[in-house]
Amino acid sequence: MRAGHGLLLLALIVFAGILVWDFDGAGDGNDSTTPAKKANPGKRPPAPAAPKVPLPKGDWAGSARCQECHPAIYERWSKTAHAQTLQTFSKDAVAKPFDGDRFVARDIEHVLGPGAKMTGEGPGGDDATFDVDMIIGVRRVQMFTTNFSRGRIQVLPVFLEVPDKRWFDYTDFIFGTPPDFEVPPDSYYSWYGPHRNFNSRCGRCHITDYHINYDPDEASYQTKWTERAVSCESCHGPAAEHVRIWHRGGAKDNAIVNPAKLSVEQSNQNCGFCHAEALMVDPGFRPGKNLFDFVDVAGLEDTTHTYPDGRAKELIHSLIPSMQSRCGPMSCTKCHDPHGSGLPGDVWKPLSDDATCTQCHETIGQDIEAHTHHPAASTGSRCISCHMPQLVIEGGHGKVFDHTISIPSVKNSQDFGLPNACATCHLLEDPGFEEEPFQRWYPNAEKNNHRVALAQTIAAARAKRPDAQPRLVELLKHRNPVYRAGAAFLLERYEHDLRPQLRDPQTMVRRAAIPGVALRHPEALLPLLTEKSTVLRRAAALALATKWIRKPFDYIGQKPKIRAQVRAVLEQCTELRNDHAELWRVLASIYDWDKETEKAATARARYVKLTEPG
């Protein structure tokens, strides 16, 4: 698993696919219509009246300026989880009153309230009371933040499971840990430590125009943003120039991105900026750009977040699962209304309506019982029941629909203990009950299900079995980039030449090949040091600097010109994200090699400040 992944980002709230707008440029005059009925598609809105407030300066406008021309869309959006993903604490915003409830976890007593207060273990292991400032989330889980010195925003230790109105401990949420699991005071995983810092780990997916503004010498933050929401500009890009153009008379402009005009791949990457388990290495992503140049995305190599068949084991969000689906290419907005439908997940149609699927699978829709072997009106005949079952995540505190949209496999359940759709519904049946009817109804399903072979290959590779290598090599030829990338990552542990994968058209595959290439052909990574992709430049520089941890500086230590190149790339990366501890750790060693003692000491001190609490 790549460095930096295994830590959950706290972008846990939004379950719908992110925002693709249905109009051209500024709008198409349909703001007052419902999602199902659009009027005058070619008519453009009139130029707005003189603004009540000055026109925006800079790049970002804020969604309130969008509301001036698009009031109906704004109204729908304002009720979505995107709009409410981060709220100031109030009794109306929290799903259960903070009225003095007592909650004990890991032998630590917490008191919720009264009011915007939470009492529990703090720095040094002493009991303390903390002010609650913000609420993260609205539908599934709510988390709470408090403010510390030096601008640090920390996520408090008690979360709320919204559907059941139940408090639970953050370690259970992250690790699925037993009740007696201990986190020593003042450790990395303490809730007031780096692992639970909102500024560096959470804000980018809950806020528009987010700037961390970390000072590595003072270990302080001056975090700034435009709007506490996944707002219009999160998906259309900065809109201030668009607003200025229309207020100055109105004309068709290209000042914002219309996601409806993007390719399916670009549109889904727009959603994936938040809906992927990823390490952001470059904050410069904008709608329409290649996401994989800016964020280092976790995939099949990640044993924490994915089952060996590629489905979600933990909250990996929907991008990587949906990229594996054989439905499509299909955009997120095929099923989800980006402006808000009022239905769960902001889907266009109720979950009980199979029309989204049967518009392509017409034959199945004509005789649903022949396909499902369940009564037509029953839950067992709904497409999502079998092909998008809910998967349990977050230590049992959450569920997500399986966005691989795949075929159930009883064999994978038997061989690897993976969840399957049958057992999801038939909770009271004995394990294995489904094998006989499944084989009788679908005699060729397991043989034709590619996820059976995938699970066998990935499970064998994760166990480092020798027989996995030829299977991984074969997987490198797969048309799906998620599978090619997973195979390339896992082949690092085998003797295989991955240099051809550095020429793969997909950035995620090229990035996945870097660790294996660094071990055997490090010189092949040199061209990547001048790549436009920050993800590739950073990964290549770190791999050359450490040879993936195994033989530090054995390669670049004896090559000062290459060391200078690597150093320059890593220093550039700290200008983009100076809150990444790994960069400072590696740079400290490079400065040691270059006999720059003062710089090495500074880099090492910056590393330490990013890895210890307080």
Buried (B, 14 or more C-beta within 10 A) or exposed (E): BBBBBBBBBBBBBBBBBBBBBBBBBBBBBBBEBEBEEEEEEEEBBEBBEEBEEEBBEEBBBBBEBBBBBBEBBBBBBBBBBBBBBBBEBEEEEBBBEBEEBEBEBBEBEBBBBEEBBBBBBBBEEEEEEBBBBBBBBBBBBBBBBBBBEEBBBBBBBBBBBBEEEEBBBBBBBBBBBEEEEEBEBBEEBBBBBBBBBBBBBBBBBBBBBBBBBBBBEEBBBEBEBBBBBBBBBBBBBBBBBBBBBBBEEBEEEEBBBBBBEBEBBBBBBBBBBBBBBBBBBBBEBEBBBBBBBBBBBBBBBBBBBBBBBBBBBBBBBBBBBBBBBEBEEBBBBBBBBBBBBEBEBBBBBEBEBBEBBBEEBEEBBEEBEEBBBBEEEEEBBBBBBBBBBBBBBBBEBBBBBBBBBBBBBBBBBBBBEBBBBBBBBEEEEEEEBBBEEBBEEBEEBBEEBBBBBBBBBBBBBBEEEEEBBEBBEEBBEBEBBBBBBBBBBBBBBBEBEBBEBBEBEBBBBBBBBBBBBBBEEBEBBBEBBEBEBBBBBBBBBBBBBBBBEEEBBEBBBEBEEBBEBBBEBBBBBBEBBBBBBBBBBBBBBBBBBBEBEEBBEBBBBBBBBBBBBB
